[in-house]
Amino acid sequence: MSSLRRRVFANAGLLVGLQVLGTGLGFASWTQVQRAGEAQQVLAREQEAVLGLAVATREVYVHQAHTLIERGPGHLDHLDEVTAAVTARIIETEAAGAAASVDLGRVRAAIEASNRWFAAEVVPLAREGKLDTEAATRLHDEVELHASAVEARLSDVLGALETAQGRERSAVAEATSSAWLSVAALTIGGAALGLLVAWRLARGILGPVGELRTAAAAFGEGRSVPAPEQGDDELSELGKAFNRMVDKVVASERRRVEMERLAALGEMSGAVAHELLNPLSVILGEPEMKRPELAAARQEAEHARRVVQGLLGFARPGEEPAVRVDLMRAAEAAVDRVATQADLKDVTVQLSPGAPISVLASPSAVRQVLDNLLRNAVEASSAGSAVELELKQGPVFEVRDRGPGLAANVRPRLYEPFVTGRPDGTGLGLAVCQRIARAQGGSLAHLDRDGGGTVAVWTLGGLDA
C-alpha cells in the first residue's frame, strides 16, 4: 500500500476509532441511565403497592376497632372483606418487585398474627354478645398493639424503598452526567481530530498538486519542467508519470521534427539520385570504361552509383504494399543471401531456431532491413567468428556480432544519413533501416554486447502479429 493511501486510511481509521469509542461510551452511559430509570420505576411501583397495602391494613384496623366499640358483630362481615383485600394486596405487593418482597415476610407475619389473634379472641365474644366495657377496652388496646406492629413493619419497607430510590436517583444523575460528558468529549475530540486529519491530508495532497500545477504551467510555457519531490505515494507517482509524459512528448516532437527533416531530405535525395543515376549508368556502360588505365575512374563511378542507389533507397524505403510475411522464412532467406559475403570473410552466420511468426509488413522492407543488419555484422566480424540472428516474440529481431563495437564518434549520429564507421560505407544503410522501422511503427537500436561486439535490435512494433 502506498504512503498516501496508508495515510488516508490511517487518518480515517483514527476518525472511525474515535467515533466508535465515543459511541460506545455514550451508548454505555445512556444504557446505564435507562437501567437506573427503569429500576427507579420498579421502586416507585413497589412503593405504590406498599402504600396500598398500608391503606388496606388501616381499614382492617378500623373495622376491628368499630367491632370493639359497638361490642357486636355488625362489622365482622365487612372485616372479612377487607381482610381478604389485604391478602390480595400482599400478593400484589410481592409481585411488584424483588426489593420489597425481601422485607414483606415480616409484614405478612405481623398481619397474619393480628388476624389470628382477632379471630380467636374477639370474634367469638362479638358473635355471642359477651363483649362488656372492660373486655372491649382491654381488647382494643391489644388491637392497637397489633396494628402498630403491622404499621412499623410497613414503615420499615417504605423506608428501605425510599433509600433505594435515592440511590437510583443518584445513579441516574451520575449516568446522565457521564453520558453528556461522553457526547461532549466525542464532539470536541472529533472536531479536533477532523481538523488534524484535514491539515495532514492537505499537507500531503495540496503540496504535490501545487508542484504538479507548476510543472504543467512550465511545460505549457515551454520552460524546463522541475523534477518532483521524491516519495512513494500516488501524488509523487503522478508527478513522475507527468514528467515521463513530458519526456515522451518532447521525444515525440523531436522525432516528428526529425521525420519531417528526413522526409524533406528523402525527397531531395530522390530527385538528385534520379538525375544522377542515368548519367552514371551511361558512363559505366561505355566500353571505354573497361580499359585498364580507366580502372580508377570506373571504381569511383561505381562508388558514386552505390551512393546514388543508397539515396534512392533512403528516399523510397520499403514501398511495397504490406502483406502477411513469415518472419522466420524471411530470416532464412536473408541468411542465404549473405552467405557468400560471409564465406569470403570466413564468418559463420547462425539462425537460432524459433516458432513461426507472421506479421503484416512490406516484404521488401523486411528484406532490406535484415540484409543491411546482417551485412554490417559480417563486415564488422573478424575471420573465424560468428554472427547470430534470432527471432523473438514481440516480434523482435536480434543480430549479434563479435566485432569491435560502435565507435564513440559514430554512436550519437548512427542513424543520420552519410554517417558511417567504415571507410567504404555510404552512411545510408542504417538511416534507411531506421526510416523503415519507424514507418512501420517499430524501432531500431544498436547496443554493446557483453564480451565485445554489437547487438542490433529491430522491434517490429505496431504490426498485426
N, C-alpha and C positions, 0 to 999 in steps of 0.2 A: 504494500500500500504506500502510495506516495506521501511526501511530507505534508502537502496542503490538505489532501484528503484526510490524513491522520489527524491534523489539527482540527479540521472541521468536525470530524466525528468525536474527537476528544472534548471539544467545547460543547457540542450538542449533548454528549454524554454527561458533562457537568450539569448542564441545564436540566436534563431529564432526571439525573440523580437527585438534584436539589428539589425538583418538583415531586418526585416520588417520596423523598424523605419528608418534605413538608406536608404532602398529602397524607402520608402515613401517620405523622404526628397529629395532624388536625383530625383525621378520622378517629385515632385512638382517643383523643381528648373529647371529641363530641360524642363518641360512644360511651365514654365514662360519664359525660353529662346526662346522656339518655338513660344509662343504667341507674345513676343516682336519682334521677327524676322518677323513674319507674318504681324504685324502692320507696321513695317518698310517697308516691301514690298508694302503694300497698299499705304503708304505715297509716296513711290517712283513712283508708277503708277499714283497717283494723281498729283504729281509734273510734270511728263512727259506729262500728259494730259493738265495741265495748261500752260506748255511751248508751247505745240502745239497750244493752243488757242491764246497765245500771238503772235506766228508767223502768225496765220491766221488774227488776228486783225491788225497786222502790214501791211499785204498785202492789207487789206481793205483801210488803210490809204494811202498806195502807190497809189492805183487806184484813190482814191478821190483826192489826190494831183495832179496826172497827168491830171485828168479831168480839174482842175482849171488852170494848167499850159498851156494845149493845148486849153483851153477855147472852148471845143467842146464835142460832145457825144461819142467820139471814145473809151473811156474806160468804158462807162456805162454798156455794155454787160458783160465785164469781172468783173465789180464791182458787178453785180447781182450774178455771180457765186461764188465769194469769200465771199460775204455776206451770201449766203446760206451755204457755208463751215463753216463760223464762227458759224452760228446757230447749225450746226451739231456738231461742236467742243464743244459748250456749253453743249449740251445734253450728249455728251460722257464724258465730264469732270464731270458733275453732277453725272453720273452713276459710276464714278471711285471710289467714296468713300464719306461717310458722312462728313468727316472732311473738305473737300473742298466745298461741296455744301452749307455749312452754310454761307460762305463768297461770293459764286458765285452769289448770288442775286444782290449784288451791282455791280458786274462786268457786269451781264446781263443787268441791268438797264442802266449802262453807255453806253454799246454798242448799245442798242436799242434807247437810246436818241440821240446818234450820228447819227445812221442810219436815224431816223425820221427827224432830222434837215437837213441832207444832201439831203434826198429825197424831202423835202419841199422847201428848199432854193436854192439848187444848180442844181439839176437835171432839173427842168423846164427851167432855164436860159440856161443850156448847150444844151438842145434839140432845143431851139428856137434861139440859136446863139446870145444871148444877154449878154454874159459874156465879159465885157470890162476889161481893165487892172486894173482899180481902183476897180471894183467889185470883180475881181478874187483875187486881193491881200488881200482885206478885208476878203473875204470868206475863203481864205487859212489860215489866222490867226485863224479863228473860227474852221476850221478843225483840226488844231494843238492843239487847246484847248481841243476839244472833244477827240482827240487821247491821249493827255496827261492824261485826266481824266480816260480813259479806262486803260492806262498803269499803273497809280497809283493804281487802284483797283487790277489789276493783280499782281503788286508788293506786295501789302498787303497779297494777298492769298499765293504767293510764300514764303514770309517771315514767315507766320504762319506755312506753311508746313515745312520749314527748322527748325523752332523752335520745332515742333512736332517730326521731325526726330531726332533732337538732344536728346530730351527726351527719345525716343525709343532706341537710341544707348546707352544711359546711362543705361537704363533698361536692355538691352541685356548684357552689360558688368557686371552689378551687378548680374543678374541671372546666368550668366556663372561662375562668381567667387563663388557664393553661391553653385552652383552645384558641382564644383570641391572641395570646402571645405567639402561638404556632402560626396563625394566619399572618400576623404582623411580621414575624421573622421570615416567613416564606415570601411575603410581598417585598420586603426590603432586600433580603438576600437575593431573590430572583432578579430584582431590578439592578442591583449592583453587579451580579454575575452576568446579566444580559449586557450591561454596558461594557464590562471587561471583555466578554466574548466578541462584541461588536468591534471594540477597539483592536483586539488581536487580529480578527479577520480582516478588518480594514487595513491594518498594517501589512498583513500578509498578502492581500489581494490588490489594493489600490496602488501600492508602490510599484509592483511589477507591471500592472496595467498602465501606469503612467510611463514607465520605461518603454513599454511596447508602443504606446502612442507616440512618444518622442522618436522612436526608431522608425515608425511608419511615416511620420512627418519628414524625417530626414531623407528617407527613401523617395518620398514623393517630390522632394525638392532637389533630388539628385546629389545630396551630400552623402558622406560615408555613414553607414549605419553603425552605431555603437554596439559593442558586444554586451549581451545581457549578463546580469549578475549570476554567479554560479549558484545552483540549487538543484533539488531533486523533486520539486513539486510540479504540479500541472502548469502553472504560470511560467515557471522557468523553462519547462519543456516547450511551452508555447512560444516563448521568446527565442529559444534555439531553433524551433521549427520555422519561425518567421525569418530568422537570419539565413536558414538553409534555403527557404523560398527565395529570399533576396539574391542569394548566391546563384540559384538556378535561373532566376530571371535575368540577372546580369550575364551569366554564361550563355543563356539562350539569345540574348540580344547581341552579344559578341559573335555568337555562331551565325545569327541571321546576317549581321554585317559582313562576316567572312564569306558566307554563302553568296551574298549579293556581289561581293568583290570577285569571288571565284567565278560566278556566273558571267560577270562582265568580262573577266579575263578569258573565260572559255569562249565567249562569242568572238572576242578579238582574235584569240588563238586559232579558232576555226577559220576565220576569214583569212588570216595570214597564211595558215597551213595550206588552205585551198589554192591560194595564189602561188605558193612556192613549190607545192608537190609536183605539179605538172612540169614546170621547167626542170626540176631535179630529175624527174623520170626521163625526160628527153635527153638530158646531159648524160645520165648513166647508161642510156640505151644506145648512144653513139658508139660505133665500132672503134673509133679512135681512142676511146677511154680505156680500151683493153691493152693498149700499148704499155710495155713495162715502164717506160720513162714517165708515164702518167699515173703510176700506181698510187703515189702520194695524193694526187688530186682526186683520184677515184675514192680513196679511203676517206678523205674529208667530205666528199659529196655523199658517200654512204652514211657518214655520221650525221650530216645535215638532214638526210632523208629520215633517219631514225628520229631525230628531234621533231621534224615536221609531223611524222606519223604519231609521235607522242602527243604533239599538240592537238591533233585530230581526236585522239583518244580522250584527252582532257576536256575537249570541247563537247564531245558527244559520248559520255561513258555509258555503256550498257543500255543502248537504246532499244534493244529487242524487247517485245512485249513479254509481260510476266506470264509464265505457265507453271505447272507443278513440276518441280525439279527434285530428283532423287539426289540428295547431297552426298550420300556415300558413293554412288556411281560417279558423280562429278569429281569427287576427290580421287577415285581410282584413275579416272581419265587424266586428271592433272598430273598425277604421279607418272603415268605412262609418257606424257608429253615432255616432262622434264628429265626423263631417264637418260636420254642421250647426253645432255649437258652434264648430268651428274656423273655418268661414266667417264667422261673426258677429264673430270676433276678427281676421279676415284672417291666419290662421295656416295654413300648409300642413302636412299630415300625410303623411309618406312612409314606405312599407313597402319595405324592402330585399328584393330577390329572394333566394330561398334554396331549398334542397332540401326536399321534403316530409318532415315528421317527425310520426309519430303516437305517442301515449302513452295509457296508461290513466289517466284522470282524470275528475273531475266536470265536465261541460260548463259548468254554471252557475258553478262555482268559477273555471274558466279565464276565462269571460266577465267575472265580477265583478272579477278582478284586472286584466285587460287594460283594461277600461273605466275603472277607477279610475286606473290609472297614466297612461293617455292623457289623461283629463280633467284630472288635476293638471298634466300637462306643458303642455296647451293653455292652462290658466288662468295658468300661470307665464310663458308666452311673450308677447312683445310683437308688435304688428302687423308683418307682413312677414317674420317669422321662420319657421322650420320645426321640426317635431317629427319625429324619426326613430324608427322601430320596426324592430328587426332580430331575426330568429330564428337562433340559432347552435346548433351541435352541443353536446350536453350533456344535455338541451336547455336553452338559456338565452335568455330574452327580455331585450333592452335597449331602454329608452325614453330617448331623449336630447333635451334641450331647451336653449334658449339664454336661459333665464330668469335671475333674479337669484341663483339658488342657494339653499342652505339657510341659514336664519337661525341664528346662533350659539346663541340661547337655545332653539331648537326641536330642533336636531340631536341632543342627548343623549337626548331623550324622544320622538323622532319617531314611534315605533310604539306609544306609550301612548294609551289612549283619551282623547278630548277634548283632545288636544294638536294645535294647528293653527297654521299661519303665515298663514292668510287670515282676514280679518275675518268673511266669511260662511261659513267652513268649520265643520263639526261636529266635526272631530277624530276621526272614527270610520273613515274610508275606509282609511287606511294600517294602522290597527290590525286591521281586518278582513282586509286583504290579507296582513298578516304571519301572522295566525292560519291563513289558508288555506294559505299557502306552507309553514308548519311542519307543519300537519296532514297534508300530503301528502309529507312528507319532504324538502322543499326549503328555500329561504331567500330573503329579500328584503333588498336593500341599496340605499341611495342614496349615490352618490359624486359628488364635484365633477368637473365636466367641464373638460378643458383648453380654455382660451379663454373660460370662463364658462359657467354653466349647470349642469345636474344630469343624472346618468345613473342611472336606476333599473334595477337588475339583478335579475331574477327567475330563480332557478335551480330547475328542476323536478326536484330530486334524488329518488332512491328510486323512480322510476317505471319501468314496463316500456316501454322505448323500442322 
